[in-house]
């Protein structure tokens, strides 16, 4: 993964982790896998 993609995953993870309106169960590995799959589908 490129450093930009790693930064993007970290940023999204931190934002979602602090989201209090709803309880979100999120694992960083799964988020990372999901984002990578979005970039691969072109």
N, C-alpha and C positions, 0 to 999 in steps of 0.2 A: 504494500500500500504506500501511496505517496504521503509525504508529510502533510500536505494540504487536506487529504482525505482523513488522516488520523485526527487532525485538528478539528475538522468538521464533525466527526463522530463524537469527539470529546465535548464539543460545544453543545451539540444536540442532546447528548446524554445529561449534561449538567442542567440544561434548561428543563428537560422533562423530569429529572430527579427532584427539582425544586417546585414542581407544579403541584399545588395543594388542593385545587378544586375537586379533583378526583384522585382516587388512589390508583397509582400506576405501578404495576409490577414490571420491571424492566431489567434485563441483564445486558451489560455492555457488549458481550460477545454476540448476542442475538441482534442487537441494534447494528453492530458493525457488519454482520453478515447480511442484514437487510439492506443497508445502504450500499454495500458493494454490489449486491444483486441488482439494485436500481441502476447503477452506473454501467453494468454489463449489458443490460437490455437496451440495445440501440438499434 
